[in-house]
Amino acid sequence: MSVSVSVRCPACRRAHLYSAPSYPCACGASVTAPLDRDGTPTPVTHRSWDDEWVTVRCPACDRAGQWPRPELGCPCGTVLRIPVARAGTAPRPAEGSVTIRTALDAVTAAALHLRRLGHRDLRRADQRPPSGIGLAAPGLLAQVDPSARPATLRDVECLWLTAMTESADCVYFSVCGYAEDARARADALGIALFVLDLTGTSRPVNAVADELNAAAGA
């Protein structure tokens, strides 16, 4: 979530409240440059390629990306470069710290749990699932369903079929749980099912998911 900081223009002394923009990571999570509350904004007098970009790590998949450096245009005509904390390295939230308000929040929470299970090289899945958002890692395909309905039998079977074509295991994360026939089918196919609560915590709802957590010490 973006944090607002108070910025005073050194030219006209006008005060502004600034929030850094967010950008979508390849994994689907939202990335925002962490702002330095104690830093001093500096007027932009000339531009160079290196100064225009800042490296920020995705809080979900830990992927480092180059994003536009935060800037604020004052009505007086001065453009201010906003300082970024720790040279653009974003702090990594622990699981459960991502309050789920949007679909991207759900993806972030799921990615955090997958990292705890040992899947570090997360990315957006090549094939888009019929519903929700797909994540992939070597040997794994995950589906994140942020919709306001329980995941259906078809949702679970489509994930399994796609995973089979890629010779990968599969994991399903749902915000609103699963229909009874979907749970039964997942048990038969060996699909790990997790429910994401609104605090971002992933809760296993079948034995396969329990075994994954136990194996990773999650």
C-alpha positions in Angstrom: 0.0 0.0 0.0 1.3 3.5 -0.9 2.4 5.7 1.9 1.8 9.5 1.8 4.6 11.9 2.8 4.5 15.6 3.3 6.6 17.5 0.7 7.5 21.2 0.8 8.7 22.8 -2.4 12.0 24.6 -1.7 11.2 27.2 -4.3 7.8 28.5 -3.2 7.6 26.8 0.2 4.2 25.3 -0.7 3.4 22.1 1.1 2.0 19.0 -0.7 0.9 15.5 0.3 2.5 13.0 -2.0 1.9 9.3 -2.6 4.1 7.3 -4.9 2.3 5.6 -7.9 2.1 1.8 -8.0 3.0 -0.4 -10.9 2.1 -4.0 -11.7 4.8 -6.6 -11.3 5.0 -9.5 -13.7 3.6 -11.7 -11.0 0.5 -9.6 -10.8 1.3 -7.9 -7.4 1.4 -4.1 -7.0 4.9 -2.5 -6.6 5.4 0.9 -5.0 8.7 2.7 -4.3 9.2 3.1 -0.5 9.5 6.8 0.2 12.0 8.3 2.6 10.1 10.3 5.2 13.3 12.0 6.4 14.7 12.7 3.0 14.7 16.1 1.3 13.1 16.5 -2.1 15.4 18.1 -4.7 14.4 20.2 -7.7 15.1 18.6 -11.1 17.4 20.9 -13.0 18.6 18.4 -15.6 17.7 14.9 -16.6 19.7 11.8 -17.3 18.7 8.2 -18.0 20.1 6.8 -14.8 18.4 9.5 -12.6 15.0 8.7 -14.1 14.8 5.1 -12.7 14.8 3.4 -9.4 15.2 -0.3 -8.5 12.3 -1.6 -6.4 11.8 -5.3 -5.4 8.3 -6.7 -5.5 7.1 -7.5 -2.0 5.4 -10.7 -3.3 7.9 -12.4 -5.6 11.1 -10.5 -4.7 11.7 -9.7 -8.4 13.8 -6.5 -8.8 12.4 -4.1 -11.4 13.2 -0.7 -12.8 10.4 1.8 -12.3 10.1 5.6 -12.8 11.6 7.6 -9.9 8.9 9.4 -7.9 8.5 13.0 -8.8 6.1 15.8 -7.9 5.2 18.8 -10.1 4.5 21.9 -8.0 2.1 24.5 -9.4 5.0 27.1 -9.2 6.6 25.2 -12.0 9.3 23.3 -10.0 9.6 19.6 -10.5 10.7 17.8 -7.3 12.4 14.4 -7.1 11.1 12.6 -4.1 13.8 10.6 -2.1 13.3 6.8 -2.0 14.2 4.8 1.1 17.2 2.4 1.1 18.0 3.1 -2.5 14.7 1.8 -3.7 14.7 -1.6 -1.8 11.2 -2.2 -0.6 10.7 -4.0 2.8 9.2 -7.4 2.5 5.9 -7.8 4.4 5.4 -11.0 6.5 2.5 -13.2 5.6 -0.7 -11.9 7.1 0.3 -8.3 6.8 -1.4 -7.8 3.3 -4.9 -6.8 4.0 -7.0 -8.1 1.0 -9.0 -5.2 -0.5 -8.3 -5.9 -4.2 -7.5 -8.8 -6.6 -3.8 -7.7 -6.5 -3.8 -7.9 -2.7 -5.0 -11.5 -3.0 -2.3 -12.3 -5.5 0.3 -10.8 -3.2 -0.9 -12.8 -0.2 -0.9 -16.0 -2.2 2.6 -15.3 -3.6 3.9 -14.7 0.0 2.6 -18.1 1.1 4.1 -19.8 -2.0 7.5 -18.2 -1.1 7.1 -19.7 2.4 6.5 -23.1 0.7 9.9 -22.7 -1.0 8.8 -21.4 -4.4 11.1 -18.4 -5.0 11.0 -17.8 -8.8 7.4 -16.8 -9.1 5.9 -15.2 -12.2 2.6 -14.7 -14.0 1.4 -17.9 -15.5 1.7 -18.2 -19.3 -1.8 -19.4 -19.7 -4.6 -17.3 -18.3 -7.1 -19.4 -16.2 -10.8 -19.2 -16.9 -11.2 -17.3 -13.6 -8.8 -15.6 -11.3 -5.1 -15.0 -11.8 -2.5 -17.6 -12.5 1.0 -17.8 -10.9 3.8 -20.1 -11.9 7.1 -21.3 -10.6 9.3 -24.2 -11.7 7.2 -27.4 -11.3 4.2 -25.5 -9.9 1.1 -23.8 -11.2 -1.1 -21.8 -8.8 -4.5 -20.1 -9.3 -5.7 -17.2 -7.2 -9.4 -16.6 -7.2 -10.4 -13.3 -5.6 -14.0 -13.5 -6.8 -17.0 -13.2 -4.4 -18.1 -16.8 -5.0 -16.8 -20.2 -4.0 -14.5 -21.9 -6.5 -16.3 -24.4 -8.7 -15.7 -27.9 -9.8 -14.8 -26.6 -13.3 -12.3 -24.1 -11.8 -10.5 -26.9 -10.0 -10.5 -29.3 -13.0 -9.3 -26.6 -15.4 -6.3 -25.8 -13.1 -5.5 -29.5 -12.9 -5.7 -30.0 -16.7 -3.4 -27.0 -17.3 -0.9 -28.2 -14.7 -0.9 -31.7 -16.3 0.1 -30.3 -19.7 3.0 -28.6 -18.0 3.9 -31.6 -15.8 3.5 -29.4 -12.7 1.9 -29.6 -9.3 -1.0 -27.3 -8.7 -2.3 -25.2 -5.8 -5.5 -23.2 -5.5 -6.1 -20.1 -3.4 -9.7 -18.8 -3.0 -11.0 -15.8 -1.0 -14.5 -17.3 -0.8 -13.8 -21.0 -0.3 -14.9 -23.9 -2.5 -18.0 -25.7 -3.5 -18.4 -29.2 -2.0 -17.9 -31.0 -5.3 -14.8 -28.9 -6.0 -13.3 -29.9 -2.7 -14.0 -33.5 -3.3 -12.5 -33.4 -6.8 -9.4 -31.6 -5.5 -8.9 -34.3 -2.9 -9.1 -36.9 -5.6 -6.7 -35.1 -7.9 -4.2 -34.2 -5.2 -4.7 -30.4 -5.5 -3.8 -28.3 -2.5 -6.6 -25.9 -1.5 -6.1 -22.8 0.5 -8.5 -20.1 1.7 -7.3 -16.5 1.9 -8.9 -14.5 4.7 -9.1 -10.8 4.7 -5.9 -10.4 6.7 -4.0 -12.1 3.9 -3.5 -15.3 5.9 -3.6 -18.6 3.8 -5.5 -21.4 5.6 -5.3 -25.0 4.3 -8.7 -26.6 3.8 -7.7 -30.1 2.7 -5.1 -32.7 3.6 -2.8 -32.0 0.5 -2.5 -28.3 1.6 -1.8 -29.4 5.2 1.0 -31.7 4.0 2.5 -28.9 1.9 2.6 -26.6 5.0 4.0 -29.3 7.2 6.8 -30.1 4.7 7.8 -26.5 4.5 7.4 -25.8 8.2 4.8 -23.1 7.2 
